[in-house]
Amino acid sequence: MTDLDAPRTAGEPTAEPAAATATASPKRATVTAARKPSRRGIDARQVFMVGALIGVACWGAWVTKSLITPAHGEGQLVKLQLQGVMTEYLQAQARSGSDDQAAAAATTRFMAELDKAVAEVSKSGRVVLVNEAVIGGDIPDITAQVKQAVYAKVPMPKVAAATPVVQDMQAYLAANGGQNAAAGSSLDAMGAAGGNAQ
């Protein structure tokens, strides 16, 4: 047995052979050199990593803000009384006295201009809701603006002068040679008697 293999007792100093110490110390020196940083303090790589982290965090905050809060006017909800605008125009067209083809052509032009006006509002970033879809809340109404834009390109039909129905009936009866004149007078009697003249 050698001194290295001999059992040791507590408190007894160990004596290592000189040859073993000489061979073990270069290994320990390289291990200790690898564990120690070459110089103390902050190196360029650490500064770059911290700067990159700060940059990514700032960029992420900016993107989040841009997505959550849209620019002025973008994503704003507005309402349009579309049914009212269309009904108003169609009633005026029906009372205009225009023939069917002219009325159909004018209505087609009106609808195309109405679509363009709504598309222009949408292009500005606003979301257009029809009035019936709005249940509550304070949403700006753009109906007057859309009507103004549409009627600037397609004029509102003018209502024809209404002729009394009685004059129209008399003209009809006169055109038929008065054959139904007796029937017309009996209708007047029925109207005067409350509809029960027999």
Rosetta silent file (secondary structure, phi, psi, omega in degrees, C-alpha in Angstrom):
SEQUENCE: MTDLDAPRTAGEPTAEPAAATATASPKRATVTAARKPSRRGIDARQVFMVGALIGVACWGAWVTKSLITPAHGEGQLVKLQLQGVMTEYLQAQARSGSDDQAAAAATTRFMAELDKAVAEVSKSGRVVLVNEAVIGGDIPDITAQVKQAVYAKVPMPKVAAATPVVQDMQAYLAANGGQNAAAGSSLDAMGAAGGNAQ
SCORE:     score description
SCORE:     0.000 S_00000001
   1 L     0.000  144.930  178.714    0.000    0.000    0.000 S_00000001
   2 L   -99.583  176.259  179.255    1.144    3.462   -0.691 S_00000001
   3 L   -65.334  -28.206 -179.046    0.647    6.584    1.327 S_00000001
   4 L   -74.900  -33.287 -177.954   -2.276    7.564   -0.863 S_00000001
   5 L   -85.047  -12.884 -176.966   -4.094    4.303   -0.335 S_00000001
   6 L   -69.396  143.960  178.752   -3.558    4.240    3.430 S_00000001
   7 L   -68.240  144.361 -177.498   -6.534    5.006    5.598 S_00000001
   8 L  -107.760  147.968  176.340   -6.542    8.460    7.080 S_00000001
   9 L  -106.714  156.340 -178.025   -7.615    9.437   10.493 S_00000001
  10 L   -65.029  135.258  177.605   -9.382   12.618   11.332 S_00000001
  11 L    86.132   -5.285 -179.061   -7.104   15.494   12.093 S_00000001
  12 L   -88.879  128.656  178.767   -4.075   13.823   10.552 S_00000001
  13 L   -70.043  145.078  179.587   -2.404   15.894    7.901 S_00000001
  14 L   -97.264  139.646  178.124   -2.104   14.257    4.547 S_00000001
  15 L  -113.367  118.542  179.299    1.128   14.203    2.779 S_00000001
  16 L   -95.429  143.175  177.282    0.922   14.011   -0.932 S_00000001
  17 L   -66.574  152.076 -177.088    3.807   12.807   -2.919 S_00000001
  18 H   -66.725  -33.570 -179.430    5.606   15.419   -4.909 S_00000001
  19 H   -68.412  -39.524 -179.999    5.064   13.610   -8.192 S_00000001
  20 H   -66.852  -37.947  179.111    1.285   13.547   -7.717 S_00000001
  21 H   -66.626  -37.572 -178.462    1.235   17.261   -6.909 S_00000001
  22 H   -69.366  -35.839 -179.205    3.210   18.111   -9.989 S_00000001
  23 H   -79.932  -30.033 -177.371    0.889   16.229  -12.297 S_00000001
  24 H   -81.116  -28.672 -174.449   -2.359   17.468  -10.703 S_00000001
  25 H   -68.321  -34.755  176.695   -1.569   21.180  -10.591 S_00000001
  26 H   -64.896  -35.402  178.460   -1.615   21.918  -14.378 S_00000001
  27 H   -66.348  -42.925  179.119   -5.128   20.443  -14.615 S_00000001
  28 H   -65.679  -35.248 -179.619   -6.322   22.500  -11.690 S_00000001
  29 H   -66.126  -39.985  179.504   -4.773   25.614  -13.137 S_00000001
  30 H   -72.568  -36.828  177.786   -6.627   25.233  -16.438 S_00000001
  31 H   -65.480  -44.853  179.702   -9.943   24.458  -14.728 S_00000001
  32 H   -66.581  -34.055  179.030   -9.589   27.488  -12.448 S_00000001
  33 H   -68.636  -34.058  179.448   -8.630   29.661  -15.399 S_00000001
  34 H   -71.903  -30.805 -179.320  -11.762   28.574  -17.274 S_00000001
  35 H   -76.766  -30.000 -178.019  -13.965   29.416  -14.295 S_00000001
  36 L   -83.928  134.160  174.560  -12.635   32.908  -13.828 S_00000001
  37 L   -66.429  151.578 -176.517  -13.827   35.566  -16.264 S_00000001
  38 L   -65.230  -34.732  174.726  -11.039   37.056  -18.273 S_00000001
  39 L  -149.030  151.473 -177.947  -11.899   40.494  -16.945 S_00000001
  40 L   -88.012  151.808  178.806  -14.404   41.787  -14.523 S_00000001
  41 L   116.632 -162.620 -175.427  -17.237   44.229  -15.545 S_00000001
  42 L  -103.882  130.902  178.232  -19.671   44.447  -18.488 S_00000001
  43 L   -98.132  173.657 -174.765  -18.608   43.348  -21.937 S_00000001
  44 H   -64.962  -34.264  179.970  -19.980   44.588  -25.310 S_00000001
  45 H   -64.459  -40.408  178.730  -22.156   41.518  -25.852 S_00000001
  46 H   -67.070  -39.731  178.010  -24.081   42.139  -22.636 S_00000001
  47 H   -63.452  -43.179  179.191  -24.604   45.811  -23.532 S_00000001
  48 H   -62.954  -42.688 -179.129  -25.873   44.804  -26.973 S_00000001
  49 H   -64.406  -42.724  178.267  -28.308   42.241  -25.517 S_00000001
  50 H   -65.044  -42.585  178.202  -29.767   44.734  -23.023 S_00000001
  51 H   -62.675  -41.260  178.435  -30.130   47.349  -25.780 S_00000001
  52 H   -64.755  -40.933  177.612  -31.843   44.827  -28.056 S_00000001
  53 H   -62.156  -43.175  178.768  -34.267   43.853  -25.269 S_00000001
  54 H   -64.737  -41.411  178.789  -35.150   47.489  -24.616 S_00000001
  55 H   -62.268  -44.534  179.018  -35.647   48.077  -28.357 S_00000001
  56 H   -64.935  -39.862  179.009  -37.943   45.069  -28.742 S_00000001
  57 H   -64.577  -42.832  178.082  -39.978   46.115  -25.705 S_00000001
  58 H   -64.275  -43.448  179.321  -40.428   49.659  -27.067 S_00000001
  59 H   -62.589  -42.685  178.321  -41.396   48.340  -30.498 S_00000001
  60 H   -61.896  -40.325  178.050  -43.935   45.956  -28.940 S_00000001
  61 H   -65.241  -40.795 -179.779  -45.485   48.780  -26.917 S_00000001
  62 H   -65.281  -44.454  179.855  -45.767   50.957  -30.042 S_00000001
  63 H   -63.704  -42.998  179.194  -47.397   48.181  -32.100 S_00000001
  64 H   -61.734  -44.285  178.876  -49.852   47.409  -29.308 S_00000001
  65 H   -63.094  -40.540 -179.854  -50.804   51.073  -28.993 S_00000001
  66 H   -65.247  -36.287 -179.972  -51.259   51.353  -32.757 S_00000001
  67 H   -76.797  -36.744 -175.862  -53.552   48.352  -32.857 S_00000001
  68 H   -79.547  -43.998 -178.736  -55.617   49.235  -29.828 S_00000001
  69 L  -109.083  102.407 -179.615  -56.091   52.964  -30.403 S_00000001
  70 L   -70.031  163.879  179.547  -56.835   53.719  -34.068 S_00000001
  71 L   -64.819  167.681 -177.520  -56.005   57.077  -35.612 S_00000001
  72 L   -57.178  124.730  177.981  -58.522   59.934  -35.433 S_00000001
  73 L    89.829  -21.398 -179.818  -61.678   58.979  -37.320 S_00000001
  74 L   -79.369  134.888  176.959  -60.606   55.393  -37.984 S_00000001
  75 L    76.126    6.539 -179.883  -62.871   52.741  -36.603 S_00000001
  76 L   -75.915  133.846  177.953  -65.467   55.300  -35.524 S_00000001
  77 E   -84.245  133.164  174.556  -69.005   53.957  -35.635 S_00000001
  78 E  -132.926  155.049  179.778  -71.584   56.079  -37.484 S_00000001
  79 E  -115.988  152.133 -178.717  -75.210   55.387  -38.293 S_00000001
  80 E  -135.915  130.189  177.228  -77.160   55.927  -41.497 S_00000001
  81 L   -86.242   71.690 -173.718  -80.931   55.852  -41.917 S_00000001
  82 H   -63.552  -44.382 -179.611  -80.605   53.957  -45.190 S_00000001
  83 H   -62.544  -40.011  179.186  -84.185   52.724  -45.338 S_00000001
  84 H   -65.031  -40.441  179.341  -85.492   56.249  -44.782 S_00000001
  85 H   -64.714  -45.231 -178.792  -83.315   57.703  -47.553 S_00000001
  86 H   -67.391  -41.900 -179.833  -84.390   55.024  -50.019 S_00000001
  87 H   -63.678  -42.522  178.991  -88.082   55.270  -49.078 S_00000001
  88 H   -59.221  -45.116 -179.130  -88.052   59.043  -49.431 S_00000001
  89 H   -67.934  -45.101 -177.681  -86.571   58.831  -52.921 S_00000001
  90 H   -65.273  -36.719  176.684  -88.825   55.997  -54.092 S_00000001
  91 H   -66.593  -41.416  177.451  -91.984   57.770  -52.887 S_00000001
  92 H   -65.430  -37.618  178.929  -90.936   60.957  -54.653 S_00000001
  93 H   -66.671  -38.841  178.951  -90.183   58.952  -57.799 S_00000001
  94 H   -66.600  -31.457 -179.147  -93.597   57.280  -57.648 S_00000001
  95 L   -90.474    0.035 -174.878  -95.306   60.683  -57.385 S_00000001
  96 L   -77.960  -19.906 -179.605  -93.220   62.284  -60.114 S_00000001
  97 L    81.045   11.083  178.368  -95.405   61.110  -62.957 S_00000001
  98 L   -73.742  153.658  175.475  -92.397   59.768  -64.898 S_00000001
  99 L   -71.408  167.087 -172.882  -92.847   56.801  -67.196 S_00000001
 100 H   -61.592  -41.410 -177.625  -91.618   53.412  -65.968 S_00000001
 101 H   -67.604  -42.977  178.859  -88.374   53.339  -67.962 S_00000001
 102 H   -66.091  -39.621  179.336  -87.288   56.827  -66.903 S_00000001
 103 H   -65.985  -40.758  179.317  -88.172   56.088  -63.279 S_00000001
 104 H   -65.446  -41.318  179.398  -86.211   52.805  -63.363 S_00000001
 105 H   -65.770  -42.541  179.916  -83.155   54.513  -64.889 S_00000001
 106 H   -66.502  -38.608  179.404  -83.286   57.366  -62.354 S_00000001
 107 H   -67.427  -38.897  177.275  -83.687   54.923  -59.461 S_00000001
 108 H   -62.693  -43.232  177.223  -80.716   52.862  -60.682 S_00000001
 109 H   -62.700  -42.108  179.653  -78.579   56.027  -60.821 S_00000001
 110 H   -61.060  -46.729 -178.721  -79.748   57.015  -57.342 S_00000001
 111 H   -64.051  -38.544  178.640  -78.872   53.611  -55.870 S_00000001
 112 H   -64.664  -42.542  179.064  -75.421   53.673  -57.516 S_00000001
 113 H   -68.301  -34.524  176.967  -74.694   57.137  -56.100 S_00000001
 114 H   -64.942  -42.801  176.936  -75.954   56.058  -52.682 S_00000001
 115 H   -61.567  -41.764 -179.945  -73.567   53.085  -52.751 S_00000001
 116 H   -64.535  -41.292 -179.158  -70.677   55.393  -53.738 S_00000001
 117 H   -64.404  -41.118  178.761  -71.471   57.840  -50.924 S_00000001
 118 H   -68.207  -37.574  178.230  -71.527   55.054  -48.322 S_00000001
 119 H   -64.853  -37.321  177.671  -68.277   53.632  -49.750 S_00000001
 120 H   -63.229  -40.598  178.045  -66.611   57.066  -49.418 S_00000001
 121 H   -64.252  -41.151  179.743  -67.581   57.213  -45.758 S_00000001
 122 H   -66.992  -35.731 -179.992  -66.165   53.708  -45.266 S_00000001
 123 H   -64.226  -26.673  179.407  -62.900   54.618  -47.025 S_00000001
 124 L   -77.000    1.455  175.996  -62.303   57.316  -44.428 S_00000001
 125 L    96.819   -0.018  179.722  -62.059   54.534  -41.841 S_00000001
 126 L   -89.487  148.586  179.128  -65.508   54.893  -40.308 S_00000001
 127 E   -99.772  120.574 -175.929  -67.790   51.909  -39.818 S_00000001
 128 E   -95.514  123.721  175.419  -71.304   52.565  -41.149 S_00000001
 129 E  -111.930  140.763  173.213  -74.222   50.927  -39.336 S_00000001
 130 E   -72.332  151.240 -173.442  -77.790   51.109  -40.532 S_00000001
 131 H   -57.355  -34.630 -178.128  -80.019   52.880  -38.053 S_00000001
 132 H   -68.443  -21.484 -178.747  -81.968   49.702  -37.296 S_00000001
 133 H   -82.627  -13.879 -177.917  -78.763   47.965  -36.122 S_00000001
 134 L   -90.035  117.126 -178.881  -78.075   50.571  -33.439 S_00000001
 135 L   -90.605  -40.672 -179.033  -79.736   49.605  -30.184 S_00000001
 136 L  -162.162  175.035  178.673  -78.300   52.276  -27.932 S_00000001
 137 L   102.661  167.375 -178.109  -75.435   54.593  -27.364 S_00000001
 138 L   -99.447   90.540 -179.596  -74.400   57.931  -28.729 S_00000001
 139 L  -111.344  129.025 -179.433  -73.445   57.224  -32.356 S_00000001
 140 L   -61.724  141.440  179.602  -73.166   60.138  -34.807 S_00000001
 141 E   -99.918  125.315 -178.334  -75.782   60.193  -37.579 S_00000001
 142 L  -109.805   17.097 -176.991  -74.446   60.868  -41.097 S_00000001
 143 H   -59.095  -44.828 -178.268  -77.779   60.621  -42.938 S_00000001
 144 H   -63.981  -39.157  179.038  -77.889   64.324  -43.830 S_00000001
 145 H   -65.519  -42.537 -179.486  -74.332   64.252  -45.211 S_00000001
 146 H   -67.078  -43.287  178.407  -75.029   61.192  -47.361 S_00000001
 147 H   -60.537  -42.086  179.689  -78.307   62.659  -48.665 S_00000001
 148 H   -62.772  -42.741  179.903  -76.550   65.892  -49.550 S_00000001
 149 H   -66.345  -39.262 -178.442  -73.809   64.026  -51.438 S_00000001
 150 H   -73.245  -46.546 -177.461  -76.299   61.846  -53.334 S_00000001
 151 H   -71.166  -14.280  173.174  -78.784   64.585  -54.189 S_00000001
 152 H   -71.346  -27.223 -178.909  -75.931   66.752  -55.495 S_00000001
 153 H  -102.003  -32.605  178.294  -75.416   64.148  -58.244 S_00000001
 154 L  -125.662  108.188 -176.723  -78.946   62.773  -58.642 S_00000001
 155 L   -67.094  150.053  177.123  -81.668   65.382  -58.083 S_00000001
 156 L   -66.985  132.442  179.453  -84.720   64.514  -56.022 S_00000001
 157 L   -63.056  140.882  178.665  -87.695   63.828  -58.338 S_00000001
 158 L   -87.373  136.922 -178.892  -90.271   66.587  -58.388 S_00000001
 159 L   -74.152  129.043  179.368  -93.788   65.589  -57.470 S_00000001
 160 L   -70.125  153.802  178.692  -96.197   66.044  -60.375 S_00000001
 161 L   -65.370  127.176 -177.857  -99.227   68.245  -59.882 S_00000001
 162 L   -80.702  131.552  175.965 -102.003   66.066  -58.562 S_00000001
 163 L   -98.491  142.715  179.568 -105.289   66.193  -60.438 S_00000001
 164 L   -61.288  146.033 -177.412 -108.453   65.567  -58.506 S_00000001
 165 H   -64.816  -36.979 -178.480 -109.854   62.068  -58.905 S_00000001
 166 H   -62.418  -42.564  179.824 -113.302   63.331  -59.835 S_00000001
 167 H   -64.730  -38.833  177.826 -111.901   65.250  -62.816 S_00000001
 168 H   -63.333  -40.189 -179.836 -110.017   62.136  -63.953 S_00000001
 169 H   -68.154  -41.337  179.200 -113.215   60.057  -63.755 S_00000001
 170 H   -65.601  -36.936  177.874 -115.253   62.613  -65.680 S_00000001
 171 H   -66.700  -37.041  178.368 -112.571   62.736  -68.363 S_00000001
 172 H   -65.729  -45.430 -179.078 -112.664   58.943  -68.590 S_00000001
 173 H   -65.544  -38.267  178.727 -116.439   58.879  -68.857 S_00000001
 174 H   -67.297  -34.150  179.924 -116.420   61.591  -71.499 S_00000001
 175 H   -70.902  -26.086 -179.802 -113.852   59.627  -73.503 S_00000001
 176 L   -88.356    8.215  176.233 -116.083   56.532  -73.472 S_00000001
 177 L    81.944   16.137  175.808 -118.989   58.388  -75.070 S_00000001
 178 L    74.715   11.761 -179.333 -121.060   58.790  -71.941 S_00000001
 179 L   -63.580  -34.143 -177.475 -122.181   55.155  -71.971 S_00000001
 180 L  -101.007   20.328 -178.543 -121.390   54.791  -68.329 S_00000001
 181 H   -65.115  -37.079  179.474 -122.725   58.199  -67.311 S_00000001
 182 H   -66.244  -38.669  178.557 -125.723   56.595  -65.625 S_00000001
 183 H   -66.519  -35.348  178.322 -123.422   54.327  -63.678 S_00000001
 184 H   -65.998  -39.879  179.792 -121.363   57.344  -62.666 S_00000001
 185 H   -70.927  -32.459  177.744 -124.432   59.160  -61.354 S_00000001
 186 H   -69.531  -29.432  175.521 -125.522   56.077  -59.425 S_00000001
 187 H   -66.686  -38.073  178.167 -122.051   56.020  -57.856 S_00000001
 188 H   -64.931  -37.928  179.060 -122.555   59.603  -56.732 S_00000001
 189 H   -66.445  -38.456  179.650 -125.891   58.624  -55.213 S_00000001
 190 H   -65.499  -40.817  179.285 -124.270   55.710  -53.410 S_00000001
 191 H   -64.563  -38.130 -179.769 -121.591   57.968  -52.023 S_00000001
 192 H   -71.528  -32.584 -177.650 -124.174   60.493  -50.836 S_00000001
 193 L   -89.073    4.943  178.666 -126.317   57.813  -49.224 S_00000001
 194 L    88.295   15.475  175.504 -123.433   56.261  -47.378 S_00000001
 195 L    87.381    8.792 -178.481 -122.878   53.423  -49.859 S_00000001
 196 L  -118.394   23.334  179.899 -126.261   51.720  -49.298 S_00000001
 197 L   -77.125  128.519  179.086 -128.332   53.150  -52.179 S_00000001
 198 L  -135.251    0.000    0.000 -130.306   50.426  -53.992 S_00000001
